[in-house]
Amino acid sequence: MQGVKPCLTFNDRAEEAINLYVSVLKNSKVLSIMRSDGKGPIPEGKLMHAELVLDGQEYTAFDGGPHFAFSEAFSFVATCDTQEEIDSLWTKLTQDGGEGGQCGWLKDRFGVSWQVIPGVLGEMLGDPVSGNSARAMDAMLKMQKLDIATLRRAYESS
């Protein structure tokens, strides 16, 4: 066996999606692209297969047609160190038809779900001894895009 990679099967516009993803995530690049010659079920020029790396993880992707759709059962989790990273990634992923959801979730314009979270969130929610995890959770539940300062204030409150 040569390994296991997740495969993203888009209805359409896979190449546009992977180009966005590699442009907004560090340590990312397109490794290869193969387009259809039009002799099979995939129209000429459409993406038949791509290999890419997103933040060091390898994926494959292709255009599969209208019977393929994403659901929240699959999401990317983007863990950010700073509020600036959260803000930038959120803006880039929700532009041109994407939409924000609750608790740091969003859906990009291709229908792919993302969780854009701060790295300190696990500590705040998982360590009720050092802070108020319940208040941090309550604060998070009221947010769309997560705000580290607001979460921290809630966590540090008594």
N, C-alpha and C positions, 0 to 999 in steps of 0.2 A: 504494500500500500504506500502511496506517495503523500498522503496527508488528507486532511479534511478542511474545506473552506466553505463559508456561507456563500450562497448564490442569491443575488438580487435579480428577480425577474420582473421587469417593468412592463406595463401595458405598452408604452411608447416613451421615447425621449430618454432612454437609458444613458446614452452618451452625454447628453446635456446634464443629467443628474450626476454622473460620476465626475464630470469636469467641475461641477460646483463643489462636490465633496472634497476632491483633492485640492481645490483652491482655498478652502476654508479650514482644513484640518492639517496640522503639522505632521511631518513625517509621512506624507501621502504622495502617491503618484500613480499614473496609469502605466501599467507594464506592457500591455498589448491590446490591440483592437483588431477584430476581424468583422468585416461588413459582408452582408449578403450580396451575392451576384444576381439575385432575383430568380434563380432557377428552381427554388424550393418554395416552401410556404411563407417564407419571410420576404417582404418586398425588397427590391434592389436598394442597396445603400443603408438599410437598417442594420443596427448592431446585432450581429449573430453571437458574438462572444467578446467579452473583455475581461482582462485580468487587471486588478488594481490593488493598491495597498492604501488603507486608511489608518493613519496613526499606528503604523507597524503591523496591522492585521491584514492578511490577504483575503480578497473576495473575488468572485466572478460575477458578471452581470450580463444581461442581454435584454432585448425587446422581445416579449413573448406574445403580444397581442391583447385584444380586449378581454379575454377570459382571465387575465391576471390582474389582481389588485392587492394592495397591501392592507394590512389591518394592524391594530395596536398590539396584536399578538407578537409582532416583531418590532423592535425599536432599537435605535442606536442610543447608547448612553454616553454622552460627552461630559466628562468630568473636568471642570475648569478650576484653575488656581485663583483667579481674580474676577472681580465684578466686570472689569473691562473685557475679559475673555467671554464671559457669559453674554454681555451686551452685544458684542461684535458677532458672535456665533448666532445668537437669537435673531438679530437683525438680518443677517445674510440668509439664514434658513427660512425666515418667514416672508421675505420680500417676494414680490411677483406672484402672489397667490397662496403663499403659505399662511398658516394661522396658528396663533397661540392657543394652548390649552391650559389646564390647571396643573399646579404643582411642578412647574418646570417642563411639562410636556408641550410639544408642538408638532405640527404636521407640516412638512415642507411642500412646495408646489407640485411635487411628484407623488404625493400621498404617503411618503415614508414618515413614520413617527420617530421622534427624537426625545430624549430626556436630557436637558441641559442643566446640569447640577454643579454646585460648588463642591470641591473636594472635602470641605469641612462639614458637609451635611451629615455624613455618616457618624462623625464624632458627636455632633450636636444631638442627633436623634438616638444614638446608641449609648450615650454616657449620661444617665440621669443623676449620677453622683456629683459630677463636676459642674452641672448646670441644669436648667429646667427644660428637659427634653419635650415634655408635654406642651409647653408654651412655644417652643421652636416648631413643633409639629402643627400646632394651631395656626401659627403665623404662615407656615408653608402652605397650608390648605387654603388660605385666602389669596394666594398669589397665582399669577400666571408665570411670568418670567421671575425666577428666584432672585431675591436681593439679599446678598450676604450680610450687609449691615443690619437690616431689619431682622433677619434670622438670628444674628449674634445678639442683638439687643434682647430679643425674646428669650434666648437661651440663658443669657446672663441675668435675667430678671428673677426676682424671688417670688 
